[in-house]
Amino acid sequence: MSQLHSFSKPANVVIVGSSGGIGSAFTVALAADERVGKVFALSRSPIETGTRPVTPLRINITDEVSVAGAAARCAENGPIDLVIVATGILHKGKDLQPEKRMQDLDAAVMEEVFRINTIGPAIVAKHFLPLMRRDRKSAFAAISARVGSIGDNRLGGWASYRASKAALNMLVRTLSIEHARSHPQSIVIALHPGTTDTALSKPFQHNVPRDKLFSPAFTAAKLLHVIDTLSSADTGGFFAWDGKSIEY
């Protein structure tokens, strides 16, 4: 069974952030996909799956040398069909929490959030987009968040996280334009996973209805379906887990 019907077989896939909740679910799903030939599972602490198609590699998205080295290793297997960047930060202990008001803004916190949520994925794109397949569909997808939509922001708060994801969305849009010139069949997109039951969302799940709190496996399956159904006409877009377009 496959969720990548629109991609070449055997597809070469890269998951950046494979040790995280959503990233690990992507890795498991794609390792079992009959149309996937190789899954490169990239993370700060490489996972050990024991599954034949999975090759764990170490990466630190805040270190460009690390990103370039991982890209070179992945390129040894031929053109890449799919890259999913599933990294991100919202909180980290008491020192890094989403702001409730403007008085909570802290320059060091904002810098760290942007380094992980925006700059890291941008550097990944810099080194991996040139490696994407040219002769048919390929896709580069970055996990964003609906709260990064400027037009959809009606509550305020979470300034650093919102701004970092809004900046990520702009990078996706910008890079998609340049990438289309050399890879006209490729797509570069941002994806909103919905509220998924992971460590990132754990402290903020108390007000989420049970039917709106998704398992990582459900989220990965839904997002893979979205990726599979999109075409080059959709490049530069921002899409939710149900396939609906989100305004920037």
N, C-alpha and C positions, 0 to 999 in steps of 0.2 A: 504494500500500500504506500502511496506517495501523496505528499502535499505540494510537490513542486512540479506539476504537470507542464508548466510553461518554460521550464529550464532544460538545458542540455543534460544528457545522461552519459556518463556519471558526473554529477555536479560536484564541484569543489567549493566547500562552504567554510567560512570563517566566523566564529562566534567570539567577539571581544567582550570579556566579562563573564566567562563561562562558569565561574564558581558562584555567581550570584543566583538569586531565586529564579528570575526569568531567564537569565543566560543558561543556567543548568538545564532548565526545561527545554529550551531550544536545542541544546546539545543532545539530550536524550531523544527528542523527537526526530531530529535530523539523522542521528546515528542509526535509527531504525527505518529510515526512508529508503525504499528500494532504488530510487533514482539518484541517491547521493553516493559518491565514490569516496570522498574524504571529508572529514570534519576536523578543522583545526580549532581546538578549544584553547583560547588565550585568556590568561588571567594572571594576577600577581602571584597567586599560589596555584600552580597547575593542578588540575583535577586528575584523579586516577580512576578511569572508568572501566578499564579492562575490555572495552569494546573495540573490535578490530578497526572500524573506520575512523576512530577518534585518535588524533595526535595532540596531546597536551603540550602547550608552549607557554613559557613565562613572558609576561609583558607588563610594563608599567606605562600607562597611557600619558603620564605626566613627564616621561623621559623619552625624548625623541629618538635617542640612540636605541633604546629598547624597542620602540615601535618599528624603526627601520629594520632592525635585526629580525624581528618577527615577520615582517613583510617579506624579507628576502627568503626566509625559510619556507613560507607558504608558497612563494612564487616558484620554488623548485618543482612543485607538482603540476605546474601548468597554469593556464588562465583561471582566474577565480570567478565563480558564478554568483555567489551570494556572500555579502558581508553584513553581519548584524552587530551593531555596537550597543551592548546592553549594560553599559556602566552608568553609574550615577551616584550622587550623594544628596541627601536631604537633611540628615542629622548624624551626629557622632558624639555620643555622651553629652555631658552638660556644657561642653565648650562650643558645640555647634548645634544649634536648634533653629528651625525656621522662625523668622521674626514675626511677632504679633503686631508690632507697631513700629513706626519709623525710628523711635528712640532706641530700638534694639539693634539698629544697623551697626555693624562692626567691619572695618576695612579688611582685617585679616581673615575674618570668616567669609566675606564676599569673595576675596581673592581665592581662597581654597575651593569654594563652591564653583566658581567660574573655571578654575584650573581643571577640575574633574568633569564638570558637566558640559563645558563648552570647548575649552582649548584642547583637552585630551581627544575628544572625537574629531576635532578639526585636524589634528596631527595624524590620527589614524587615517582619515580620508586622504590627506596629502600623500601618504605612502601606499595606500591600498587601491585607491581609484585607478591609478595607471595600470594596475595588474588585472583589472576586470576584463572579462571576455568581451571581444569586439564583434564577433561574427553573428551573434544572436543575443537574446535577452540576458542581462545580468542585473543585479540589484545591490544597492548599498542602502541599508536602513539603519537609522539612529533612533533609539528609544528616547522620545521626548515626553511631554506631559501636557494635558489640556490646560493646566494652570499657566503654561507658557504662552498661551494665546492672548495677545494684547486685546483683541476685540471681544473676547469672552470673559475678560477680567471684570467682575462686578463686586468682588468681596474685598479686594486688597489683601495685605498681609503677605507673608512668605516672599519678601521682596527679592532676596538673593536667589532663591530657587526659581521663582518666576522669571526673573531677568536672565538667568543663565540658560534656561530652556528657550526663552524667546530669542536669545542670541544664537543658540544652537539651531533653531528653526531658520533664522536668517542665513546662517552658514550653509545649511542644507539647500536652501533655495539658490544661493549664490553659486555654490559648487556644482549644482545640477546643470546650470547654464553652461559653464565651461566644460563640464564632462560630456555634455551632449554633442559637442563639436567633434570629439574624437571617438565617442562611443554612442552613436545615435540610437541604438536599440536598448541602451541601459536606462535604469531608473535610479534616482537618488531621492530618498524620501525620509520624512520624520513620522514616527508612529506613537500614538497614545495607547498604552496598554490597558487603561482602566485601572481601578484600584485592585491590585493583586496582593495576595497574602504572602508578603515577603518581609524581610527584616526592615526594608526601607519604609514600608507603610505601617508596620506593626503598632507604633505609638499613636496612630491616627485612625485606627479602625473602628473605634467605639461608636461612631455615628453613621457607619456605613451599613446599609441594609444587607442582610445575608445574601440576597440574590445579586447584589452588586459587588460583592467581594469575591474575586475570581481566584481559582487555584492557578499556580504557575503553569501547569500543563494545559489548562483551558486557555489561558492567555497566549501561550506559545502557539497553540493550534490555530487560534483565531487570527493572530498576526501573520502566521505563515500563509493562511488562506488569503488574507489581504494582499500580501506580497505577490502571491501567485496570480491573482486576478488583475493586478495593475499592469499597464503597458507603458511604453515610452512617452505616451501622451500625458501621463500622470506625473512625470518626473518633476521634482521640486515641490511636490505636494505634502500636506500634513494630514494624516488619516488616523481615525480611531480604530479600535479593535473590531468594530462592527462594519468597517469599510467606509463609514461616512467621512466626508471631508470636513476638516476643522479650519476655521478662519485663522489667519495669522494674527 
